Amino acid sequence: MGGTGTPAIAANGALTINGYVNLERTLTNNSTAGSTWIGAGYVNSSSSVTSVFNNVGRLEIQGDSSIYNTTFNNSGTLIKTAG
C-alpha cells in the first residue's frame, strides 16, 4: 500500500487482510464493526518510509501473522483466535 496521504478505515467500515501486505505509509484502523487478518502472512515495510499500523478499532487475527519493519500501535481491541 503506497502513495501519499494517510488511509483510515471508518468506524462503520471493515478491513480484511489476507496474505501479505507491503505497507509503505501509516494506516489507521478505526473500525468498530470488525476487521480481520486471515491466515498466515505479514505486514512489512521494505522502504525507507516509516510505516505505522494504528489499531484504534477492533482487529481479529485468525492465523500465524507477523509484522516486520512496521510500528504497530494498539489502543483498540486486539483478538487472536487462531494460530
URLINMO-V518727 format. One record per residue. N is the residue number from 1. SS is DSSP state (hx for helix, st for strand, lp for the rest). PSI is psi as a letter, one per 30 degrees, with the letter a starting at -180 (* if undefined). Layout:
n->[N	N]
ss->[SS	SS]
psi->[PSI	PSI]
This chain:
n->[1	2	3	4	5	6	7	8	9	10	11	12	13	14	15	16	17	18	19	20	21	22	23	24	25	26	27	28	29	30	31	32	33	34	35	36	37	38	39	40	41	42	43	44	45	46	47	48	49	50	51	52	53	54	55	56	57	58	59	60	61	62	63	64	65	66	67	68	69	70	71	72	73	74	75	76	77	78	79	80	81	82	83]
ss->[lp	lp	lp	lp	lp	lp	st	st	st	lp	lp	lp	lp	lp	lp	st	st	st	st	st	st	st	lp	lp	lp	st	st	st	st	lp	lp	lp	lp	lp	st	st	st	st	st	st	st	st	st	st	lp	lp	lp	lp	lp	lp	st	st	st	st	st	lp	lp	st	st	st	st	st	lp	lp	st	st	st	st	lp	st	st	st	st	st	lp	lp	st	st	st	st	st	st	lp]
psi->[j	a	a	l	l	j	k	k	k	l	e	g	a	k	k	k	k	j	b	k	k	j	j	g	a	k	k	k	j	g	j	f	f	k	k	k	j	k	a	k	a	l	k	l	k	g	a	f	k	j	k	k	j	j	j	g	b	k	k	k	k	h	a	j	l	l	k	k	g	k	k	j	k	j	g	b	k	k	k	j	f	l	*]
